Amino acid sequence: MAAVASSAKLVAERSAIYARRQFCSQEWVDAAEPFIPFSVKQERKLLESKLVSVLGECSGFSQVKQVHGFVFRRGFDQCCYVLAKLVRMVCKFSVPMDPYARFVLEGVRAPNPFLWTSIIRGYTLQGGEFLKEAILLYNCMRLEGVGPVSFTFCALFKACGATLDVNLGGSLHGQAVSIGGFSSDLYVGNTLIDMYVKCGFLEPARRVFDEMVDRDVISWTSLIVAYAKSGDMDAANELFGGMPSKDMVAWTAMVTGYAQNAKPKEALGLFEKMQNAGVKADEVTLVGAISACAQLGATKYANWIRDAAENLGFRHADNVVVGSALIDMYSKCGSVDEAYRIFQGMNERNVYSYSSMIAGFAMHGQPAAALQLFKDMLKTEIKPNGVTFIGVLTACSHTGMVKEGWQLFTEMRDVYRIEPTGDHYACMADLLSRAGHLDDVLELIKTMPMEPNGGVWGALLGASRIHGNPATAQVAANHLFEIEPNAIGNYVVLCNIYASAGYWDDVSRIRKLMAKKGMRKNPACSQVEAQNGIIHEFFAGDMRHPRTQEIKKALGDLYSRLEIDGYQPVLSSVPYDMDDEEKRRVLRSHSEKLALAFGLLSTQAGSTVRIMKNIRICEDCHSFMTKASQITGREIVIRDGLRFHHFRDGLCSCNNFW
C-alpha cells in the first residue's frame, strides 16, 4: 500500500510541475483580472460563495481556467470548497483529469474529503482504466488520514457498476461497513443496490435494501426494476405492495415488467389501478400497456388503451413513440387496416413507425404492401435499420419471394452498410427453407461469420417438416438440442416429423428423451373474443366451458356442412400411432375449432371471428378454416405462433404457404 501511495505522489509531483507551466503563466493570470469584478473588502465567505456561483455559470472550460487563475492569484488556492466546485466543472466539460486535477490536489496543503471526492469522482466518470486511478487516490486519501464521506463511496460504487467489477465493489462495500456510519446512509445504500443490480447480483442487492434504515422511492424502484428484468414478477410485486408511497416511475416499472414477462392481463390490470389511483402515466407507461394489449390480441383492449392514451394527451398523430407502438399493437391484434390508418394519420414518422408497419404487413401476408412501403421509406430522409430489414425479409419469406429476398439481403450490407445479424440469417434460412432449398440453407450456414443461432436451425427444422425430410430434420435438431437444450418445441417438431413419415420407433425415442428431461408439452390453447369483448379460452379436448353442449352441436353442424362440400380431415396432422377413427376424434377437438364454434355462436352474423393460438396451426385446421370461411360467410382471422392467417371466401392470405 505504501508503494502505491508513493507512486501516486511521484505522479502528482510531476503533473504539478507540468500543470503550473501550462496553466499559470502571468499573462494568463492577468487575463483573468476583469472576469470577476470584486472588492477586497468583501467578506471571505461571501466571496467564496460568489466564486462557486460564478463557476457554476461558466459556459466552457476556458472560462473555468480564467476563474481558476483568479482563485490562484487572490489566495483562494487553499479553499477546498471552491476548488471542489472547480474540479466538478472540469468534469462537466469532459476535460481529462490529468494533469489539471493533479495540479489542483498537489497545490493544497490539507485537502478535505470533499476535494478528494471531487477528484475521485472525476476519474470514475472517465470510466475504463481510470477507475484504477480513482482507487489509487482513494488509497492515498486514507493513508493521509482523511476519512471518506458518503459521496466518496457513491462515486466508487457507480464506477464499479459501470465496469461490472463486483469484486472491487464488494471490497469497498466491506470498507463502508467497517468504517462505520456509511452502511445506513441512504445515498450509499442506493448506489450499492444499483451496483449489485448492474453486476447481476440480486441477492446482495436485496440484503442491502433489507438492512437500510431509511429508504426512498429510488431504493424501492431500483430493486423492483431488477426483479422485473430477471423475470421474478412475484418478488417485484411483493416489493411494490410494500412501498409506502408509489410514484409514476414505480407504477411504470411494474406495468412494463409484467408486459415484458408475457403477463399482459396483469399489466393491464395494474395500469387500470394506476389510473384509478390518480397517478398520471407518461409515454413509457403507455408503451408498456400497449405492448400488453398487443400480446392479448383483443380489439376491445386495443381500443381501450388507445382511448386512454388520447385522454392523457398522447395522440398518435402528434406522438411518434405512442403512434409507433399503436401500429405494432393493432397489427398484432389482427387489425392491420387500422394499423395502417394510424400510420397514415401520423404527422411525424420515424424508422420505428415504418418498421412496425412493414412488419405488420409482413405478418398479415401482404408482401406487396410491405415492400412498397419500404420503397416509399427510401424516398424520405429516414434510413432503414436492421429491424426494417427483418420486416421486409419476413415478407419475402412468407410468400416464397426468394429472388427478392436475396437482393434485399445483399443490398442491406452493400448499399446500406448494415451488417447482417443472426436474426437476418435466420430470415434468409426461413426464406430458403420454405421454398424447398434446404441444401442452399446448409451452404448459407457455412458462410455465416458467426455461429448459427436457434432461429437458423429452427427454420431448417420447420422446413424439414413442410417438405418431409426427416434426415435434414435430425441434423437441424441435433444442433438445436445443443443450443437450446430445454426448448421443448424443437423436440415436439422433430417428433411430429417422424410421425408424419411413419417412423414410430423414432417418435418413441424422442418422447422418452423428453420424459427423461422432465419436459412437458404446453397444451394447445386458443382464445376468442366474444361480442361483449370478453376473451374466452379453449384447450385441445377441453369441454369445461359453460356452453359446451352448444359448442359441440354448432361444431357438429359445421362439420356436416363442410363434409358435404368435400372436406376431408388431414389425418397426418395427428402425430400418434392410432387408428383413423381415433385420429378424427382428436382433430375435432383441436382448440381453434372449439374457439371458432364459440365465436360463431357469440358474435353477430357477418362479423369477423378473431382467434389467438399459442402454437402453429396444423394442416387439418388450416384446411378446415379455409372451407369454414366460405360456408359461413365469415372472415376468420387466426394468429398462431408464426403469423396471421386471414381466411376469407375459401382462401387464406398465406396462399397455403406457411
Secondary structure, DSSP 8 states (H G I E B T S, - for coil): -HHHHHHHHHHHHHHHHHHHHHH--HHHHHHTGGGS---TTS-HHHHHHHHHHHHHT--SHHHHHHHHHHHHHTT-TT-HHHHHHHHHHHHHTT--STTHHHHHHHT-SS--HHHHHHHHHHHHHH-TTHHHHHHHHHHHHHHTT----HHHHHHHHHHHHHHT-HHHHHHHHHHHHHHSSSTT-HHHHHHHHHHHHHTT-HHHHHHHHHH-SS--HHHHHHHHHHHHHHT-HHHHHHHHHH-SS--HHHHHHHHHHHHHTT-HHHHHHHHHHHHHTT----HHHHHHHHHHHHHHT-HHHHHHHHHHHHHTT--TTT-HHHHHHHHHHHHHTT-HHHHHHHHHH-SS--HHHHHHHHHHHHHTT-HHHHHHHHHHHHTSS----HHHHHHHHHHHHTTT-HHHHHHHHHHHHHTT-----HHHHHHHHHHHHHTT-HHHHHHHHHH-SS---HHHHHHHHHHHHHTT-HHHHHHHHHHHHHH-TT-HHHHHHHHHHHHHHT-HHHHHHHHHHHHHTT------EEEEE-TTS-EEEEETT---STTHHHHHHHHHHHHHHHHHTT----GGGS-S---HHHHHHHHHT-HHHHHHHHHHHHS-TT--EEEEESS---HHHHHHHHHHHHHH---EEEE-SS-EEEEETTEETTTT--
